[in-house]
Amino acid sequence: MTRPVAAALVAAVLSVPAFAQQQEPFEPEGYRTDNYRAPVPATLAGARVLATADAEAIWRAKSGAFIDVMPRPPKPKNLPEGTVWRDAPRKNIPGSLWLPDTGYGNLPPAMDDYLQRGLARASRGDKAALLVIYCLADCWMSWNAAKRALAYGYSNVAWYPDGTDGWERAKLPTEEAQPEPRPEQ
């Protein structure tokens, strides 16, 4: 093999990962279980995918329940004795129900129950009610939670992949949120 041909072959092989990374991610069969802050697919089978204008129209018409699944920041380990810990405030879409930590790929039974009870509350027990599920842009948490809502039998699930990042970019209002209480709290 000549040197120019070998060099071209090496360059072609090395360019494949870069090309692959530029491709839009595909929907996994199951839930995403790691690297949650990464590009998300453009689709979610069975759900409607919303742009910011679509989410805003639903919000203004009050025709859907908004569910924020942004995780709570963990309390830092090794805080000095007596240190007061305050969570960073979370601003979400006004009127949303905040169900933190429910977008992980693997949910312990208590968190799965917490999500199911939260969705039932948001939908008022109507599995055909419109649920708009979001987090941040490029966050698999909302994708996982919306996929789970579909698995629970909800038939009118909308996934808003730009989340509060897209909402704030559009200069739409936010409000400081408090999470839905958990049974152990």
Stockholm file with secondary structure:
# STOCKHOLM 1.0

chainA/1-185         MTRPVAAALVAAVLSVPAFAQQQEPFEPEGYRTDNYRAPVPATLAGARVLATADAEAIWRAKSGAFIDVMPRPPKPKNLPEGTVWRDAPRKNIPGSLWLPDTGYGNLPPAMDDYLQRGLARASRGDKAALLVIYCLADCWMSWNAAKRALAYGYSNVAWYPDGTDGWERAKLPTEEAQPEPRPEQ
#=GR chainA/1-185 SS CCHHHHHHHHHHHHHHHHHHHHSCCCCCSSCCCSCCBSCCCSCCTTSEECCHHHHHHHHHHTCSEEEECCCCCCCCTTCCTTCCCCCCCEEESTTCEECTTCCSSSCCHHHHHHHHHHHHHHHTTCTTSCEEEECBTTBHHHHHHHHHHHHTTCSCEEEETTHHHHHHHTTCCCEEECBCCCTTC
#=GC SS_cons         CCHHHHHHHHHHHHHHHHHHHHSCCCCCSSCCCSCCBSCCCSCCTTSEECCHHHHHHHHHHTCSEEEECCCCCCCCTTCCTTCCCCCCCEEESTTCEECTTCCSSSCCHHHHHHHHHHHHHHHTTCTTSCEEEECBTTBHHHHHHHHHHHHTTCSCEEEETTHHHHHHHTTCCCEEECBCCCTTC
//
